[in-house]
Amino acid sequence: MSSKMVSFFVVCLSALFMQGCATSSKPDEAPQAGAAPKISAEAEQALAKAEADINLARSKFALWTSAENALKSARKAASTGDSVAVIKHAGQASDQARLGLAQIDYPSTEKE
């Protein structure tokens, strides 16, 4: 397996582990006043994946501004509880991060 794939899997597993650690162990608690609206589990997973993809692209100096902007939109949608928008924007962020990483392998256009 290539080192890029290994790095990607490590980042994804780390993000999922951190997501699991951040959840409350008391499901009976009533939501507090002013707490952020809940999003679906699918939206939470999409957001966690986008965060991991963005972090990987950033670590390889391959982060596109379009990926970062899509992640900001996904976070904003999560704060309002809009799961559909979270999934949409998180997917765009992940796609743009993957494209940025793929661009690393392209030949340089600089002339020597």
ABEGO torsion letter per residue (X at the ends): XBAAAAAAAAAAAAAAAAAAAABBABAABBBBBGBBBBBBAAAAAAAAAAAAAAAAAAAAGABBAAAAAAAAAAAAAAAAGBAAAAAAAAAAAAAAAAAAAAAAABBBABBX
